Amino acid sequence: MIKLPSGVDINNLIDDVRIFSWQAADILLYYSKLLEDADDKRNIIRNSNEDDPVTLADLKVNELIIKRINEKYKNINWDILSEENVKISSETFDIKTDWIWVLDPLDGTKDFIQGTGNYAMHLALNFRQKPYIGFVLIPEKNQLWIADGEKTWCETRDGSQNQPILLKNRNLQEMTLVTSKNHGNEILKNLIHKINFSKVEVMGSIGCKIASIVRGDSDIYICLSMPGKSSPKDWDFAAPETILKAAGGAITNLDNQELSYGENSFEQGGIIVATSNRDTHGSICLEIKKIIENNGIYPL
């Protein structure tokens, strides 16, 4: 059992972050509604980068979560790594600090702008570069997924709880894959075609995709980044990893090695596989690797 920093009780911490999370949900739902109006939309989108948009909602949730943690937990020896702060600040970040909060205030910004509802807030507390406690908030589904390092559960705003339902013991071709909506990747499309999954679900936000596995709506998620191209970052995977692993699933690179955090500008490159069953995960990774090698799909 990992011991939290002195003065921090895990139950109190979860109670506090629960409150912060639903406050964040209010912000996200408010701006999501405003985006339905074209005039408001122009004011809410804060940059012109279509590949990596930033909205006023990203910035407001970022400000809220950092402020609440700093107000509630003064003098605690931890730091906060935030996607938005990395984008706007040139300050170096000491990733080797034992305890680091990893925040993505709005994962799935494109879906947020498009109004699909497939967006999430990620917040994880990492210990020595490994995600330990995590929260994945999906406002449009009224879901807050929480992992306390040992178990995972889902709460609605009224406090009712649901437990994970992970699908087990399926062959690769019997699985339902959940894959990205807004990242056109012909290499990944080719791999999906070669595997011939039973079903393919498309949605934005890594948090939403991992939550779909934990809910039992899908079996597997594959993330494939091309060399020299942009890759997902630590804040995309830290919180989703906590809820999946504590529920009994697994997430690794294709060689079945745990994800590494705090490296290479926080990038999570290569091929990442998330599945609903930690017991069969390694064999699934090996099967995917053989399909890639036999068909020359990706430079391994």
N, C-alpha and C positions, 0 to 999 in steps of 0.2 A: 504494500500500500504506500503510495507516494504521499509524503507529508507536505501540506500546503505551507506557504510562508507564515511565519509567526504572526498571530493575531487574526488569521483568516480561518473561518469555519465554513466547511463546504456547504452545509445546508443554508446558512445565512447568505453565502455567496450566490447560490442558485436562486434564492428568494429575491435577492437584489437584481440579478441579471434578468430574471423573469420580468420584473417591473420595467427595467430599462428596455427590454425587448418589445413589450407591448406599447411602450411610448414610441419606439421606433416604427412599429406597425402603423400607428396613427399617422405619423409623418408620411410614410410610404403610400398609404391608402389615400391620403389627402392629395398628394401630388399626382398619383395615378388618376384620380378623378379629374384633376385640372388638365391633364394631358389630352383629354377628350376634346378640348377646345383648341383650335389651331392657333389662336392668338396667345393663349397661355403656354402652349407647347414651345413656341419660340423663346419665351422668357425662361422656361424651366431647363431647356437644354443649354448647357454652359460652354460647350466647345463645338467645333465643326469637324471633329474627327469621327467619321462614321464607323471606323473599325474599333474605336475605344471611346465611346461617348461618355460624358459626365453630365449629370443633371443636378439641379438644385437639391433634389431628394438625397442623392449620394452625399452631398456636402452637409446637409442638415443632420442626417443620421450619424455621419462621421463625428460631427461636433457634439451631438447629444451623447453618444456612447462614451467617447473619451472624457467628456466633462463629468458624466455620472460616475465613472470608475474612479477618476481622480478626486472627486468630491467625497465619495463614500469611503475610499481606501487611501487615505493620506499616509505617507511615510512607509508604504509597503514596497519592498524591493522587487518591483517588476516594471516592465516597460510595455509600451503599446506599439505594435507594428500595424499600420493601417495602409490600405491601398491608396487612399486619397492623399495621405501625408507623404508617401513615397513619391507620388506624382508631382507634388507642389514644393517639396523641400529638398535641398541639396545636402542636408545634414547627414552625416554618416550615422548608421544605426548599429548599436552593439548587439548583434544577434546571438552572442555567446552568453548573454545574461541567462541565468537559470530559468527564470519565469518570464514569459512574454505572452501578452495578449496579441492575437492575430485577428484583425478585423477587416471584413469586406462589407461596407455598409449597404451596398446594393449589388449583389451578384445577379447577372442577367439584365444589365441595363438596357440592352437592345429590346428584350422582351418587355421590359417595363415601359419603354417608349411606345412599343407596338401594341400594348394593351392586352397581351396574352395572359397575364397573371402568373407566368412562370418566372418569378424573380424571388430572391431571398436575401436575408441578411445573415452573414456568417460571423460568429465570434467564438474563438477557441482560446484556451489557456494552455500554452505549450510549456513543457518542462524539459529542459535540456534538449531543445530542438525536436521534441516529439509531442504531438497533440495529446492532451490529457483530458480536459473538460471541454465540452463544446455545446454550442447552441446554433440551430439552423431555424430561422424564422421565415415562414411562408405566409405572408399576410393575407393573400387572396384565398387561401385555404383555411384560414383561422387555425394554423398549426405552428406550434413551437416545439421543435424536437430538441431534447436535452440528453446529454450523456455526462454522467458523473464520474467516469473513469472505470466503472464496473458494469453499469447497465444503461439502457436507452429507453426513453419513453416519450410520448407526444402529449402535449397539453393544448387545450383550446383556451380562449380568453376567459371563459367562465371557470376554469380550473379543472374541468373534466379531463381524464387521462385515457390514452389508448396505448397499447403495447405493440411492439414491432411484430410483423408477420413476415418472416423471411422464407422465401421459397427454397426448398432443399432438393438435393439428389436428382438434378436434371442433367441430361447430356447437353453439350454445347448447342447442337442443332434444335433442341427442344426449348431453348431459352428465349425469353423476350428481352431484346436489347433496348436500352434507352440511350439515345444519341443526341448530338447537338443539332440545334435548329439554325443558328445563324453563322456557323463557321463552315463554309464550303470547303470540303477536303476530299479530293478525288481519290487519294490513296486510301483513306478510311472507308469511303464508299465501296471501293474495290474489295477491301478486306471483308466488309459486311456481306457483300455479294457472294464471295467465295465461301464464307462460313455458312450462309443460308440459314439464318436464324428463323425460328418459328414465327416471330413477330418483331417488328421494329417500331418503337415509339420515339417520336421526335419532340424535344422540348428544350427550352433554354435553362440556364442556371445549373451549375454543377450541384449546388445544394438541393435543387428540386429533383435532379436526376437521382442523386444518392437517396433522397427521401423516398422516391418511388420504389427503390429496391427495399428499403427498410419497411415500407408499407405493404410490400408483397405485390406491387403492381408490375414489377419487372425483375429480372434476374441478374443483369450484367450491364456494365457501362465500360466502354473503351474510349480512352482519350489518346489521340495520336497527333504528335506535333512534328512538323517537318523540320529538319536541320536548317538553321539559318532563318527560320520564321519565328514569329512570336509564339510564346508558350504560356500555358496557365501559370499562375503564381501561387506562392504559399497560401495566400488568403483565399484562394479558390478551393483549396483542398483541406486545410487544417480542420475546420469545424465539421465538414461532411465526413472526414475520416473518423472523427471521434464517435459520431452517432452510428456509423456502419460497423466499426470494429466492436464497440460495446454491445451491439445487438447480435453479434455472431457472424458478421460478414467479414470481408477482407478487402484491402486495397493495397496494391503493390505495383512495382514496375513489371515489365513482361518477364523478367528473370526471377520473379517472386521475391524481390528484395523490398524491404520497407522504404517508403518515401523519405527523402532527406530534406530537411528544412534549413533555410538560412544560407543557401549556396547560390552561386551564379545569378546574382541580381534577383534572388527569390524565385527563380524559374523552376518549373516542374516540367521538364522536357521529355522527349522520347515517347514511349508507349506506356500508359498507365491502365491497369485493369482493376475494376471493382466488381466483386461478386457477392452473392447473398450467403455463401457457404464457405466458411474458413477452412473446413475439412477437405473440400474438393478444389479449392482455389488454385493451389499449385499445379494440379493436373490440367486445369482449364487453361492456365497461362501457357503451359507446355504445349498443349494442343494448338492454341492460337499461334504460338511461335513456329510450330512445324508448318502450319498453313502458310504463314508469311514466307518462310524459307523455301518451301516447295514451289511457291508461285512467284517468287522474286518481287513481292509487293512493297517491301520497305527495307531500307539499308540497315541491317542489324549489325 
